[in-house]
Amino acid sequence: MTNHMSETKMPAAEAEHAAFDERNSYELAFHVLPTVAEGEVAGVFDAIKAHITKVGEIFDEESPERIDLVYPIVKSMEGKNRKFTSAYFGWVRFKLESEKVAEVESEIASTTEILRHLLIKLTKLEEAHPFRFHENRKSIKMVTVVNEEADIIEPVHTELEDDVEVSDVALGESLEKITQDEVK
């Protein structure tokens, strides 16, 4: 009779547990103040990543690039409210124990070069499919629409530049849905 207990194989249940990462995935999206010199933005980004790597592990990022904001953001600085219409936008994704989130949040909130930030916990789907803002922004084309009644020219964002073929059936279904919505 052989003694199976002396085998060095780990039971399947323990093997699964050993490979399980108890950390959660997070994304920190942020705007760096536009008053920061363009050459210094990378240093601000490096400082943000250094705060995170003290307690977590970075697995994806998109470096900050200057963008026009959709609406002005007001920030109190040196006792005065300042309005900003542009900023450097970037994000970083990382794994971290949930007990350490407040520490990262506090570090980022105290970074004076940050205009605004948002820290979220990622779902598995979000983690698997990051949205690359700067790459997608470059592939969007602008179209000008003229509102002849009001003599106003309005920029309108359209879909991606790549032409997508649509079947007659899909087009018909879409038009039917639109016209039904207008009737209601």
N, C-alpha and C positions, 0 to 999 in steps of 0.2 A: 504494500500500500504506500503510495507516495503522498507526501505532505504538500498540498497545494498552497498552504499558508506561507511557505518559505520562498515562494516565487517572488521575484522583484517587480513584477508587473503591477502598475497602479490600476485599481478598479476604474471603470469607465466614468462613473459619477465623479470621482475625485479628479480625473484627468480633465473633464469639462470644467470643473470649478477652478483648476489651476490656470487655465487659459483665459478665464473670464476677467475682463478689465472692469473694475468697480468704479472707475472714473466716468464722469459724464462728459459729453462733448458740448462745447460752447462756442458762440461766435460773438466777437466784440467788433461792432461797426462804429466808426468814429469820424468826426470832422476835426481837422487841425485848422486852427485859426489862419485866415488868409494873410494876416500880418507877419506870420513866420516866413522868413526868406525861403525861396524855393530850394536853395541849396541846403537848408537846415531841416527840411521836412523829413528827410531820411533819418536824421539823428533822433527826431521825435519818435518816429516809427520804431527805431531800434530800442529806444528807452521803454516804449510800450511793451515790446516783445520781451525785453529784459525783465520787466515786472512780472510778466506771465510765466516765463521760464524759471523763475525762482521757486514756483510752486506747481507748475503744470508743464505740459508738453505740447508745443505747437505742431500742427500737422498740415496747415494750409494758410495761405495769406494772399492778399492783394494790396500792393503798395499804394499809398495815398497819391492821388492825382487831383489837380485843381478842377473844380466843377462850379457851374453857376447853380445856386440853390433855387429851388422852386418857389420859396417864399423867404423873406428876410428872417434871420434869427437874431434876437436881441440877447446880449450877454452883458451883465454888469461887470465892468472892469475899472479898477481904481476909482470906485465911487461914482462912475458914470455909466449909463446904459449906452452900449454901442450896438449899432445895427450892422449885420454882415449879410451880403448878398452872394458871396462865394466862399468856398473853403476847399481844403484838400480832403478828399474822401478815401478811406481805406478800411480794410477789415482783416481780422486774424481769427483763425479757428484753432481751438486747443482742447486738450483733455485735462480734466481737473477733478479732484475730489470735491464734492458739494460743500464741505465745510470750509473750503478755501476761497469760495466765490466772493464772499464779502471782503476779503483781503484784496483781491484783484480789483473789485469794484471801487474800493476806497483809494487805492493807488491811482487808478485812472481818473477818478473824480478830482483828485488833488493835482493833477497834471495841468499846469496853467496854460499850456499851448493847445489844449483840447477845447473846442467850441461846444461840442455835444457828443454824447456817446450812447450806445445801446448795447447791453449785454444780454444775450438770450441763450437758453438751453436748446440744443438742436435735437430734432427727432432723427431717427435712423435714416429716413428718406432725405431730410435736409442735409444730413452729414454726407450722404452718398452723392448728392447732386448740388454742389455749390453754385450759386449764381455769381458769375464773374461780371460785375457791374461795368468796369471800364472796357472790357472786350465787347460786351453787348452794346454799350453806348456808341462805340465807334461804328457798329454795323447798322445803326438806325439812320435813315435818311430823312431829311426835312422836305416838306411840300408846302407851298404857299397856297392858301385858299383865299380867294377874293370874295368878300361879302359885298356884292354890288349894291344892295339896298342901303347899307350903312357906310359905303366907301371905306371899309376897313380891310386891311390885309392882315391875316392871322397865320402864324406858323402852326403847322399841325404835324405831330409825329405820326409816322406810318409804321407799318410792320417792317421786318427785316428786308434788306435790299434784294435778297435772293428771291427770284420769282418761284412761287410754288404752284404747281399745276393742281387745279381743282376740277373734280369731275362734274359733269352737268347735273348729276343727281345730287351731289353735295351742295352745289350752288343753288339748285332749286329748293332744297330743304332749308337752306339759310335764308333765302329770299322769302319763303313762305313764313318762316318764324318771325322775321322782321316785320312783314306786313300784318301778321296776326297781332304782334305786340303794339303796332300803331293803331289798330282798330280798337283795342281794349281801352 
